[in-house]
């Protein structure tokens, strides 16, 4: 599922499905790390699942990433199918 910037669309630009307003957990990748952002306002297509996030919200995420403080930190296990077990 990808996230796309969005400007007041009423239908999904991918499939034409209906968009539903909700909040999501959005992941930003920086280098080899992922950073989760909770309670992100978004619109999700009820037909294909495509996620649309307003430009202003993406700008808030960027500011929070640069200057904000995380509410908590978690250790994430990483698995690799290419390694022998």
Secondary structure, DSSP 8 states (H G I E B T S, - for coil): --EEEESS-SB-TTT--BEEEEEEEEEEEETTEEEEEEEEEEEEETTT--EEEEHHHHHHHHHHHHH---S---------TTS--
